[in-house]
Amino acid sequence: MTKHITEILPPQENFLHTPSSRLLLSATIAVAITYFLIVILLFHKGNSVLFYLLIAGEVFHLWQIITYSYTVWNTEYFPPFDPKLTPGVDVFITVAGEPVDIVEETAQAALNMSYPNFKVYLLNDGLVAKKDNWKDIKILAKKLGITCITRSKPGGAKAGNINHALKKTRNPFIAVFDADQVPYPDFLEKMMGYFGEEKMGFAQSPQYYKNFQTNEITRGAWEQQELFFGPLCKGKNRLNATFMCGTNMVIRRKTLLEAGGMYEDNIAEDFLTSLFIHQRGWKSVYVPEVLAEGLAPEDFQSYYKQQYRWARGSLEVIFKHNPLFIRGLSFSQRMQYLASASYYLSGLVIVMNALLPIIFFFTGLIPITMSSMGLAVIFLPYIALILLSLRATSNFAYSFRAIAFSMSSFGLQIQAMFSVLLNIKTAFSVTSKNDLQETSYTWPRRIYCI
């Protein structure tokens, strides 16, 4: 049965913490390389153009397999934690037209955090975003007794909203929550202890969807997240390559100011800002414990907008801020940023592979000549080991539904790629938040990422 992070798994039950995981990953890499070499060297080449398109796709797949295996090879590293550390924190809740009741739940939860030294702010971007309820957010802030910072000059979307608030606040640390991300009472207690290390720049916790069982879209969106916020983010800890995910994070003010604030010229401002922070020698940590609950997109339009925003922002890193050419990053950091961003090139490879049989049907042209049995002998073990590795290293939380969602996003990924290459401007749009109150299930108050 599929295991979600709502289950607290003892270390001995976590597949990634066993020798078998590294054996499986090693076997997967070996079979993938063998498959690649057989396709290149042993099969007869057909049409040259189609052959090299096929090889380009296989190089991309091999890159994904190797970088994924390297990332999740060891997920047990964590920096020191000092539970006595209690520096001042400014808590930013970014708002841009979200329903007032959702914002109120998040703000009230933030006020109820058990940490001894913090101040909550509503960063109200509703006025510049031309949202009808921007005045209601000011009324809400007054009702709750918290400060509302409302911008009158637009620019930079969410990043600009945060940068504007930086100038009006002064605590040495900043916690950031999206309007729908409701923090647990001990959020800051579980995060701040990692900042005892002077070079610790930011800490990130998972973005958990409390409504993931609402429908097939929320389930698919969350199951995609499980792989990322499970083994991938945990593996990035040992490589000092965790990046910010826009919410449920704490940043050292000095770090953010040194990096020039949140980067405003990219709709995935958190990803690129993380790169600039790492470039300057700061460290990061991923805390694999769900400390806030948010909302997944509940319809395809909202899901599409969310995925497109991530794809567009990530691909800009490759084509405009390629980590291979940025000084100050370690080799592992370069590879991690490139691996994460290049995931959104998958759509192009999917289309290339899908076109090959169509081209053969209409023209008879083929990339390679081989027997069906010969191809099956090498391809079936290859694909089976890849799927097994993905499932096993996520403690069987990553599902075939998540794979289907990833593959079916090829259209938006290609659109995002061309928008970057052609420098087509894309407006930042907030993912629709619809908390369905009629759902009857309840949620545990402590969850761990496996």
Residue, then its C-alpha position, 0 to 999 in steps of 0.5 A: m500500500t502507498k505510504h504517505i508522509t502522514e506515517i511516522l516511519p522508524p529508521q529501520e523501515n526507511f529503505l533509503h537508510t539501508p544498504s539495499s538502497r545503494l545496491l539498487l541505485s548502483a544497479t540502476i546506474a549500471v543498467a542505464i549506462t549499459y542500455f545507453l552503450i548498447v543503443i549507441l554501439l551495437f544497434h545499426k544506425g538508421n536515419s542520422v537525424l532521428f538517430y541523434l535525436l534519440i541519443a540526445g533523449e537518452v543522454f538526458h535520461l542518463w543525466q537524470i538517473i545519475t543525478y537523482s541517484y547521487t542526490v539520494w545516495n545519503t539523506e541522513y546528514f543534518p547540521p548542528f541544532d541549538p534548541k536554546l537559540t531564540p533570535g528575533v524573527d519577523v514573520f511575513i505572510t504574503v497576500a495578493g487577493e487570497p480569500v480573507d478567511i484563508v489569510e485569517e487562519t494563517a495569521q492566527a496560527a502564526l500569532n499562536m506560535s510558541y516561539p518567544n521572540f517574533k512579530v507577524y506582518l501581513l504583506n498586503d499586495g492586493l492594492v497593486a495587484k488590483k484585488d477587490n479585497w485588499k481593504d479587507i486584509k487591512i481590516l483583518a490585520k487591525k482585528l488581529g492586532i498585527t501590522c499590515i504593510t500595503r504597497s502602493k507601487p507595483g513591481g517584482a510581484k511576490a519578491g517585490n512585496i517581500n523586499h518592500a517589507l524588508k525596508k520596514t522591519r528590522n529583526p535579524f531573521i525573516a520567516v515567510f508563509d504563503a497566505d494559505q500555509v498555516p504554521y504549526p505552533d512549534f514552527l520557529e522552535k523547530m527551525m531557528g536552532y539551525f542558525g547557531e552556525e554563523k554561515m547558515g543563510f536559510a532553512q526550508s521546510p516542506q510545502y505540504y498539501k492538507n487537501f491532497q485527498t480532495n480529488e485526482i488533481t490534488r493527489g497527483a500534485w501532492e504525490q509529485q511533491e512527495l518525491f521532491f520534499g522527501p529523498l531529494c531535498k534530504g539528499k541536498n542537505r549533505l551537498n549544501a544545495t537546498f533551495m528556497c521554495g517560497t514559503n515555510m522558510v526562515i532566512r537570515r536578513k543579512t544573507l538576503l540583503e547581501a544577495g540583493g534581496m529576493y530576485e524580482d526578475n524571475i517568477a520563481e524568485d525563490f529558486l534564483t535567490s537561493l543560487f545567489i545566496h549559495q554563490r556568496g558562501w552561505k549555507s542552507v538546511y532542509v528540515p524534513e518535518v512538515l511544520a505548516e499545512g497548505l492547499a494544493p491546486e484543485d483544478f487543472q487550470s490552477y495546477y497548470k498555472q502553478q507548474y508553468r510558473w515553476a517551469r518558466g522560472s527554473l528554465e530561466v536558470i539554465f538559459k539566463h543564469n546557468p550555474l555552470f558559469i556562476r562563480g562561488l558555487s561548488f561542483s555539487q551545487r552547480m550539478q544540483y541546481l542544473a539537475s533541478a532546473s533541467y527537469y523541466l526539459s523533460g517535456l521536450v524529450i517526451v515530444m521527441n520520443a513520441l514523434l519517432p513512431i509517428i515519423f516512421f508511420f508516415t515516412g518509414l524512417i527509423p533511428i536504429t535497426m533492431s529486433s523487437m526481442g532484442l530491444a525488449v531484452i535491454f529495455l525492460p530491465y532498464i525501465a523496471l529498475i528506474l521505476l523500482s528505484l523511484r518507488a523504493t527510494s521514496n518509501f513507495a510514496y511516489s506513485f504512477r499517478a505522479i509519473a502520469f502527471s509529470m509526463s502529461s505536463f510536457g505541453l506547459q514545459i515546452q511553452a515555458m521553454f519557448s517563452v524563456l528563449l523568446n523572452i516573452k514576459t510572464a506575469f506572476s499569478v497566485t495559485s488559486k486557493n480553495d479550502l473545501q470545508e466539507t471534507s470530513y477527514t482529519w489530519p495529524r499534527r505531526i508529520y515527517c518526510i521519509 
